[in-house]
Amino acid sequence: MTTHLVADPNATGAAVFPARPGWLTLSAALADEVEIIADRDDLLVTIAPGAGGGAPACFFPARALIEVDGKHLGVDPATVDPAKLADRARYEIVWGLLTHECGHAKHTAWEPPDNTPPGVVQAALLLEEPRMEAAQIRRRPDDRHWLRASATQLILADTDATDPARAPQMTKVDAAQTAALLLARVDSGILTAAETEPVARVVESVLGADLLNDLCDLWREALRTADDDVDAMIDLGQRWCQAVGIDPDDPDAGTSGDPGQPNGSGGPPPPSVLTQAIGEALANVAQAVADDPPPQDPADAAAAQRAASDAADAANRATARTVFSGAHLSPHGQGGTTITGKRKPTPDEYAAAQVLARALSTAGVRDRVAVKSTSPVPPGRLRMRGALAADAQRAAGAMVTAEPFARITRHTAPAPPLRLGVACDVSGSMGYLSGPVASTAWILAYAGHRASVPVTTATVIYGAQVRPVTHPGTVPHQVTEFAANDGAHDVATAAAALDGALGLSQPGAARLLVIVSDGHYLGSETDAGQKQLDRLRAAGCAILWLTTDPTDNPMRGATVHQLSDPTNTAQAIGRAATAALRATAR
């Protein structure tokens, strides 16, 4: 049975500190951490080689003491910094042992009555192992990784599977104990059914399906038992003894199976099938733990996320400088991504720009904000409570701090800025949209200049190359036209350039990215573009995808609008831009 929960109130710690002072320092450092893990501020921790009373770790409830055997540390104790979460992965077995004992300190809040038969106590403590760990991960889910890391050492100690003389045999008692230690941990959420499948198979062959189901019902009932329900746990211990056939007054009687015959050289007998199954299951657990990354420190995760975001911002700004540099204004380019010429805007385009400018100006208007202020002197409305307070202060000879006059002023809040980027696919299948998009790019830039709200727009075309049609912060005097006969779709670079030029991933404005494309890309093009769009969406930038056919393939997460008439491209984008402004102005 379990040896690491010492219920004897007279038991004392077993640790004997060596000459090296590093263990004392580490013990104090671990004691500082268990207050959080166990939600208790009275626990002491001792870690040193030989601590734990023969178990990997143990808890002494009467002394509020946790002992951990230092032989499982595996690193120099002088190098251990348990306050740093990232450091714990170097000694995850010890951290799991400490977490397990903290679980006992928090959740094993019952003690068996003095007259309880020893067999019942052992059975109840056996069921306490999965019950306590289940309660611990309900309270602290990230502790599951550490409990899994320590499960191998704890189970090996509880089953004596490494001791040929005491290893489990093919008996009901040993099979039942093994089931409680491994299979019950599956129901508690610590281990998995796949990891413990070798044990489940052998245990069922020894116990039979009916008895195993009865025992399963008992440990599942224990998992639902409250931390301090001693009556329920003792009752479960009694029922366990009855089901398995254990004498409550002499639990060790008849628990040993046939140890088998020594081998020809007089050595110990070979391990039983049950012992072999335990070793196989624990090997599965150890491999799964090694493959599973430990919980990440939230501070480290936030720092890594900030670093990745800063790196992405820097890369996108560099892409924007390259795309919007003068070198990309050449009418001849690689892959057919070409600017073909310029023309004067038509009267209809001027009119559309004026309409859009008025719509943006109206959408950016905010209600006036009422601000209430108080003052010791007029103007304002006299509040009698304040006046009486001022009189009382004067009568007492104190400094008058009361402000009896109140007034309300209304201020106009500044209109939110708008950052709008448009990227148009110029592959051969998009030729019919080149004219409307070129017109739209000029309309957006001119409308942004004429609007009363701060509007910054930019438009690029993308194929094998990415080239600017309108630049951010400039008012084009002519409409820039382009060809659409390319064979590639570098949408990722187009999105990166617009983000770098307009700050689409930065807060402080209404932000909108518009993609005009049929979405028929290569897999690598889609993956790279989706990564950029996901980043922008996570940063709060709206994504509008304009298509003209139900069979088009817009990327995930974008708001899709199907154009019934390509000449309505400017109106569709204008409606989305005004909607973004209204949402920000609320």
MIRO-130715 format. One line per field, with one value per residue (C-alpha): x, y, z. Coordinates in Angstrom, 3 decimals, padded with zeros to 6 digits, m for minus. Example, Ala and Ser with C-alpha at 12.3 -4.5 7.8 and 13.67 -1.06 7.14 Angstrom:
BEGIN
c1: (012.300;013.670);
c2: (m004.500;m001.060);
c3: (007.800;007.140);
***
This chain:
BEGIN
c1: (000.000;000.999;003.992;004.198;001.213;002.267;m000.905;000.924;000.786;003.941;006.024;009.084;010.982;013.620;015.934;019.576;021.254;024.671;027.536;026.664;024.604;022.875;020.134;019.195;018.990;016.885;014.565;013.899;013.302;010.795;009.007;008.459;006.718;004.420;002.274;000.853;000.656;m000.995;m002.831;m001.306;001.184;002.287;004.138;007.805;009.808;012.867;014.725;017.895;019.212;017.500;014.529;011.011;011.244;011.992;009.431;010.255;008.431;006.069;003.805;003.542;000.154;000.764;003.979;002.904;006.112;006.849;009.954;011.375;014.193;016.948;018.244;015.504;016.666;019.178;020.874;023.133;020.890;022.909;021.699;017.978;015.713;012.180;010.709;011.322;008.739;010.952;013.634;011.302;011.479;015.063;013.832;010.213;010.109;011.011;008.590;005.890;006.669;006.426;003.138;001.736;002.507;001.094;m002.061;m002.204;m001.586;m004.501;m007.019;m006.397;m008.304;m009.473;m007.823;m008.958;m010.472;m008.231;m010.290;m010.362;m009.032;m005.636;m006.851;m009.625;m007.165;m004.817;m007.647;m008.966;m005.478;m005.088;m008.247;m007.107;m004.252;m006.360;m009.020;m006.519;m004.774;m008.118;m008.963;m005.559;m005.844;m009.405;m007.972;m004.697;m004.979;m001.335;m000.217;m001.262;002.048;004.074;001.868;002.328;006.083;006.186;003.634;006.287;008.316;005.247;003.653;006.911;007.283;003.676;003.736;007.359;007.546;011.349;011.826;011.794;010.911;007.898;006.818;003.126;002.041;m001.008;m003.300;m006.570;m005.044;m002.070;m004.226;m006.722;m003.972;m002.442;m005.830;m006.325;m002.894;m002.961;m006.445;m008.053;m005.586;m007.127;m010.534;m008.933;m007.490;m003.793;m002.985;m004.634;m006.308;m003.784;m000.860;m002.327;m003.778;m001.205;m002.213;m005.930;m005.632;m003.756;m005.828;m009.048;m007.647;m006.910;m009.995;m012.580;m014.712;m017.399;m015.042;m013.038;m016.250;m017.177;m013.776;m014.077;m017.366;m015.654;m012.799;m015.136;m017.240;m014.048;m013.300;m016.620;m015.977;m015.274;m011.830;m012.987;m015.565;m013.859;m016.990;m017.283;m013.615;m013.676;m016.851;m015.153;m012.178;m014.454;m016.250;m012.913;m011.748;m015.009;m014.838;m011.210;m011.370;m008.935;m009.079;m009.536;m007.691;m004.809;m004.451;m001.125;m002.531;m002.789;m001.758;001.273;000.868;003.154;006.493;007.443;010.520;014.036;015.916;018.610;021.315;019.423;018.471;015.109;012.065;011.203;008.776;005.104;002.990;001.390;004.772;005.797;002.544;003.226;006.682;005.290;002.577;005.000;007.376;004.478;003.835;007.497;007.751;004.559;005.805;009.122;007.282;004.901;006.250;005.907;003.585;005.055;005.624;002.972;005.618;007.928;005.031;004.046;007.644;008.014;004.736;005.840;009.185;007.499;005.050;007.860;009.823;006.778;006.145;009.758;009.653;006.412;007.799;010.848;008.554;006.566;009.737;010.698;007.260;006.536;010.002;010.487;011.965;008.504;007.087;008.663;006.028;007.915;008.178;008.908;006.049;003.568;002.838;003.001;001.738;000.551;m000.020;m001.940;m005.013;m007.080;m009.985;m013.416;m016.230;m018.001;m014.922;m014.721;m018.384;m017.934;m014.963;m016.988;m019.864;m017.477;m015.711;m019.038;m019.945;m016.624;m016.956;m020.453;m019.448;m016.612;m018.790;m019.037;m021.577;m020.385;m019.107;m020.574;m017.970;m019.061;m016.752;m016.909;m015.492;m015.298;m016.578;m019.189;m020.154;m022.127;m025.086;m024.869;m025.057;m026.305;m024.341;m021.130;m022.071;m022.785;m019.520;m017.652;m019.394;m018.492;m014.848;m014.731;m016.360;m013.804;m010.946;m009.890;m008.805;m011.857;m011.681;m015.386;m016.427;m020.121;m020.545;m021.038;m021.403;m021.530;m019.552;m019.797;m016.804;m016.589;m014.442;m011.901;m012.934;m011.130;m008.667;m009.151;m006.431;m007.560;m005.468;m006.554;m004.744;m005.838;m004.948;m003.575;m003.490;m004.948;m008.352;m008.781;m008.438;m012.082;m011.528;m008.368;m010.284;m012.750;m009.986;m007.756;m010.692;m011.468;m007.882;m008.012;m011.508;m010.403;m007.248;m009.037;m011.996;m009.604;m008.004;m011.378;m012.933;m012.982;m011.706;m008.067;m008.019;m004.909;m005.258;m002.949;m003.523;m001.207;m001.450;000.072;001.102;004.675;005.602;003.816;003.565;001.940;m001.010;m001.539;000.849;m000.131;m000.488;m000.477;m003.241;m002.831;m003.743;m004.177;m005.642;m002.925;m003.847;m002.327;m002.346;m003.818;m002.026;000.229;000.533;001.334;m000.388;001.963;m000.871;001.297;003.735;000.854;m000.727;002.648;003.401;000.044;000.455;003.934;002.881;m000.438;000.007;m002.951;m001.797;m001.408;m004.234;m005.506;m007.610;m010.319;m008.436;m009.623;m007.805;m009.612;m008.569;m009.950;m009.351;m010.913;m008.671;m007.474;m003.928;m001.259;m001.177;002.022;000.586;m002.582;m000.665;001.593;m001.306;m003.493;m000.732;m000.633;m004.418;m004.701;m002.169;m004.041;m007.389;m005.918;m004.672;m008.177;m007.984;m011.146;m010.684;m013.029;m012.722;m014.399;m015.341;m017.544;m018.325;m019.717;m016.910;m014.182;m012.023;m011.632;m009.369;m010.618;m011.744;m012.474;m015.853;m016.835;m018.825;m019.763;m019.869;m022.781;m021.312;m017.532;m018.192;m019.633;m016.238;m015.727;m019.198;m018.666;m015.345;m016.798;m019.619;m017.156;m014.929;m017.806;m019.004;m015.518;m015.492;m018.931;m017.895;m014.820;m016.744;m019.190);
c2: (000.000;003.664;004.660;008.385;009.579;009.106;009.079;008.293;011.522;010.495;009.958;012.136;013.113;010.760;013.270;013.475;016.421;015.888;018.300;020.189;023.277;023.323;020.984;023.298;026.252;024.265;023.078;026.679;027.657;024.829;025.822;029.268;027.694;025.184;027.948;028.514;024.858;023.631;026.843;026.624;028.890;026.532;023.837;022.992;021.164;018.989;017.683;015.658;012.243;009.679;011.841;010.456;007.493;005.016;006.519;009.011;011.624;011.691;014.032;014.210;015.843;016.180;018.143;019.920;018.568;017.403;015.305;014.577;012.149;014.219;011.286;012.001;015.596;014.763;018.186;020.116;021.516;024.736;025.418;024.949;028.000;026.704;030.214;030.209;028.018;027.362;025.868;023.174;021.147;020.171;018.271;017.551;014.294;016.083;018.880;016.281;014.571;017.918;018.687;015.287;015.855;019.380;017.761;015.626;018.693;020.506;017.780;014.886;016.595;013.449;011.107;007.547;007.043;005.318;002.104;001.625;m001.807;m001.503;m003.183;m000.612;002.233;000.869;000.477;003.987;005.496;003.534;005.132;008.512;008.617;009.085;011.072;013.615;014.028;014.544;017.294;018.900;019.216;020.503;023.345;023.700;022.081;022.758;020.477;017.464;017.485;017.359;014.657;012.556;013.062;011.728;008.937;006.414;006.788;006.854;003.775;001.840;002.612;001.712;m001.579;m002.613;m003.588;m003.265;m005.615;m009.259;m010.478;m008.164;m007.456;m007.965;m011.498;m012.805;m012.461;m010.607;m008.334;m007.314;m006.903;m004.764;m002.556;m002.129;m001.201;001.464;002.961;002.994;002.494;004.819;007.510;007.260;008.184;010.940;012.511;011.916;008.951;007.794;004.526;003.934;004.250;001.823;m000.676;m003.422;m003.269;m003.160;m006.337;m008.318;m007.011;m008.061;m011.538;m011.872;m010.201;m010.903;m008.263;m008.205;m007.642;m005.068;m003.168;m003.269;m001.861;000.740;001.883;002.227;004.427;006.528;007.074;008.090;010.634;012.292;012.336;015.592;016.260;016.002;013.209;010.661;008.496;008.060;007.148;004.629;003.097;002.798;001.137;m001.426;m002.177;m002.524;m005.117;m007.037;m007.000;m008.121;m010.540;m008.746;m009.412;m005.912;m006.879;m008.639;m007.151;m008.906;m012.403;m014.318;m011.445;m013.158;m015.341;m018.153;m016.451;m019.087;m021.269;m019.872;m020.175;m022.764;m020.522;m020.027;m016.414;m014.748;m015.870;m014.056;m011.133;m011.955;m010.998;m008.290;m006.829;m006.823;m005.047;m002.383;m001.792;m001.534;000.928;003.106;003.113;004.396;007.146;008.139;008.394;010.450;012.829;013.229;014.106;016.540;020.084;021.327;024.223;027.521;030.409;033.054;035.763;033.877;033.184;036.856;037.916;035.419;036.597;040.230;039.361;037.453;040.318;042.876;040.744;040.391;044.155;044.869;042.382;043.873;047.416;046.280;044.687;047.932;049.975;047.620;047.523;051.251;052.381;054.152;051.049;049.529;052.346;050.938;049.927;046.745;044.024;040.375;037.910;040.286;042.258;045.538;049.101;049.896;053.637;056.546;058.518;061.442;060.668;060.804;063.055;059.965;059.012;062.541;062.328;058.874;060.154;063.115;060.835;058.487;061.403;062.636;059.118;058.714;062.133;061.290;057.834;059.278;061.736;060.916;062.091;064.777;063.433;064.837;065.556;066.330;068.509;070.150;073.441;075.435;078.560;079.291;078.782;075.617;074.265;074.580;071.235;071.542;068.554;070.156;073.527;071.979;070.086;073.328;075.091;072.248;072.407;076.155;075.776;073.173;075.380;072.842;073.477;073.700;070.941;070.588;071.658;072.536;073.724;071.133;071.591;069.493;070.350;068.561;067.972;066.653;063.534;063.362;061.267;057.927;057.581;055.015;052.883;051.115;048.801;047.170;044.265;043.119;039.798;040.332;036.718;036.026;035.081;038.546;040.669;041.812;043.494;045.447;048.504;048.723;048.206;050.862;053.274;052.219;052.823;056.440;057.004;055.746;057.856;061.026;060.457;059.972;063.319;065.087;063.478;065.358;062.304;061.142;058.516;056.765;054.412;052.372;049.916;047.242;044.614;041.194;038.407;037.177;040.627;043.159;046.691;049.859;051.503;054.252;055.184;055.859;059.523;060.769;062.133;060.779;063.215;060.407;056.921;054.248;051.367;047.900;044.615;041.361;038.543;037.129;033.468;033.695;035.028;036.487;037.529;037.144;039.833;042.089;041.842;042.303;045.430;047.023;046.191;047.671;050.813;051.463;049.812;047.485;045.359;048.367;049.677;053.252;053.346;051.605;049.168;047.356;045.135;044.386;041.471;041.403;037.895;034.623;032.787;030.113;029.783;027.165;025.509;027.283;030.654;030.021;028.925;031.989;034.348;032.741;033.238;036.986;037.320;035.393;037.721;040.815;039.481;038.622;042.223;043.604;044.391;043.602;041.546;041.977;039.548;040.583;037.833;037.621;033.908;031.383;028.954;031.352;030.312;033.141;032.510;031.596;034.351;036.979;038.611;037.611;039.861;038.693;041.503;041.210;044.050;044.721;048.438;048.485;047.650;051.158;051.223;047.835;048.911;052.272;050.605;048.369;051.347;053.426;050.430;050.079;053.777;053.602;050.583;052.431;055.634;053.944);
c3: (000.000;m000.121;002.019;001.335;003.360;006.981;009.071;012.325;014.397;016.255;013.114;012.624;009.516;008.161;006.488;007.535;005.883;004.321;004.710;001.560;002.437;m000.951;000.270;003.118;000.752;m001.705;001.082;002.061;m001.575;m002.053;001.154;m000.370;m003.389;m001.672;m000.220;m003.710;m004.733;m001.535;m000.652;002.824;004.553;007.340;005.397;005.770;003.096;003.446;000.410;000.780;m000.213;001.982;002.916;002.486;004.863;002.090;m000.325;m003.094;m001.000;001.932;003.871;007.672;008.396;012.125;011.527;008.295;006.781;003.237;002.622;m000.833;m001.525;m003.132;m005.178;m007.721;m008.307;m011.020;m010.978;m008.643;m005.868;m005.891;m009.459;m008.759;m008.880;m008.161;m008.246;m012.004;m013.713;m016.738;m014.444;m013.115;m016.320;m015.398;m012.339;m013.218;m011.228;m007.996;m008.795;m009.420;m006.102;m004.339;m006.119;m005.145;m001.475;m001.692;m003.009;000.122;002.280;000.664;m000.126;002.271;005.048;006.809;009.312;010.062;013.518;016.045;016.144;012.340;011.260;009.558;006.382;005.996;006.581;003.922;001.422;002.124;001.720;m001.511;m002.903;m001.589;m004.117;m007.284;m005.363;m004.132;m007.504;m009.228;m006.730;m007.245;m011.033;m010.750;m008.693;m010.644;m014.113;m015.056;m012.211;m014.296;m016.179;m012.955;m011.419;m014.546;m014.327;m010.753;m011.252;m012.286;m009.092;m006.846;m008.418;m008.408;m004.707;m003.887;m005.815;m005.021;m008.690;m008.697;m005.722;m006.924;m003.449;m003.032;m006.613;m007.450;m008.200;m010.019;m006.995;m006.475;m003.833;m005.980;m009.074;m007.168;m005.730;m009.179;m010.613;m007.947;m008.554;m012.361;m013.746;m011.194;m012.270;m015.735;m014.329;m012.255;m015.396;m014.684;m016.937;m020.166;m021.103;m023.887;m021.488;m018.947;m021.429;m020.582;m016.907;m017.680;m019.745;m017.075;m014.158;m015.856;m016.471;m012.741;m011.244;m013.888;m015.544;m012.835;m009.913;m011.846;m012.593;m008.890;m007.922;m010.651;m009.138;m005.746;m006.927;m009.036;m005.938;m004.131;m006.870;m006.040;m002.284;m000.469;000.980;004.607;004.334;006.580;006.925;003.171;002.758;005.614;004.164;000.776;002.448;004.089;000.851;m000.939;001.585;001.212;m002.601;m002.815;000.118;002.431;006.180;007.647;010.831;009.086;005.600;004.914;005.419;002.167;m000.007;m001.495;m004.508;m005.578;m006.110;m008.584;m008.598;m008.526;m011.758;m012.261;m010.820;m007.568;m008.405;m007.828;m009.801;m013.008;m012.681;m012.901;m015.890;m013.725;m012.794;m016.452;m017.358;m014.709;m016.161;m019.685;m018.643;m016.699;m019.666;m021.771;m019.235;m019.038;m022.826;m023.067;m020.368;m022.169;m025.392;m023.679;m023.126;m019.546;m018.701;m019.812;m017.458;m018.295;m018.037;m020.406;m022.762;m022.787;m023.381;m026.221;m027.735;m027.528;m029.088;m031.915;m032.483;m032.518;m034.972;m037.237;m037.081;m037.992;m040.875;m042.223;m041.998;m043.958;m046.551;m046.782;m047.377;m050.188;m051.820;m051.586;m052.664;m055.966;m057.555;m057.765;m059.862;m063.025;m065.589;m066.365;m063.769;m063.338;m063.702;m065.317;m062.102;m063.983;m063.753;m067.285;m067.078;m065.596;m066.584;m065.344;m062.998;m064.582;m063.275;m061.964;m059.944;m058.499;m057.537;m055.961;m053.943;m052.654;m051.614;m049.820;m048.090;m046.692;m045.560;m043.762;m042.120;m040.889;m039.672;m037.618;m035.683;m031.988;m029.451;m027.103;m023.809;m020.570;m017.883;m014.314;m012.194;m008.767;m007.541;m004.265;m006.088;m008.789;m011.553;m010.982;m009.119;m005.333;m003.571;m000.018;001.198;m000.011;001.477;004.878;004.759;004.002;006.926;009.268;008.203;008.799;012.235;013.216;012.084;009.494;005.941;003.682;001.115;000.278;m003.230;m003.081;m006.687;m009.455;m013.181;m016.306;m019.438;m022.762;m024.969;m028.496;m028.558;m031.371;m034.356;m034.601;m037.480;m040.228;m041.782;m044.948;m047.096;m050.368;m052.049;m055.508;m057.102;m060.643;m061.832;m065.256;m063.875;m062.325;m065.467;m065.442;m062.050;m062.868;m064.075;m061.155;m058.584;m060.149;m060.000;m056.419;m055.293;m056.485;m055.036;m051.614;m051.540;m052.670;m050.318;m047.407;m048.202;m048.382;m045.270;m041.988;m040.119;m040.382;m043.127;m044.460;m047.409;m049.597;m052.433;m053.843;m056.526;m056.048;m058.342;m058.609;m057.248;m055.045;m056.443;m055.086;m056.798;m054.221;m051.418;m047.805;m046.932;m050.523;m052.763;m056.289;m059.077;m061.582;m061.626;m061.754;m064.040;m064.042;m065.922;m064.629;m066.433;m063.716;m062.774;m059.048;m055.914;m053.278;m050.972;m047.852;m048.983;m050.011;m046.545;m044.866;m046.914;m046.112;m042.431;m042.347;m044.207;m042.440;m039.040;m039.510;m036.568;m034.255;m032.047;m031.965;m035.142;m037.110;m039.359;m042.459;m044.941;m048.205;m050.410;m053.963;m055.284;m056.358;m053.880;m056.299;m054.929;m054.480;m051.081;m050.008;m051.060;m049.058;m045.948;m045.952;m046.592;m043.928;m041.371;m042.092;m042.030;m038.762;m037.176;m038.339;m037.153;m033.753;m033.520;m034.180;m037.893;m039.877;m043.056;m046.041;m048.949;m052.218;m054.675;m057.742;m057.920;m055.415;m056.353;m055.155;m052.175;m049.651;m046.666;m043.218;m040.900;m043.557;m044.021;m047.562;m049.875;m053.359;m055.918;m058.284;m060.371;m060.382;m060.856;m057.326;m055.782;m054.406;m052.844;m051.157;m049.678;m048.660;m046.753;m044.911;m044.063;m042.692;m040.669;m039.166;m038.265;m036.645;m034.591;m033.317;m032.650;m030.265);
***
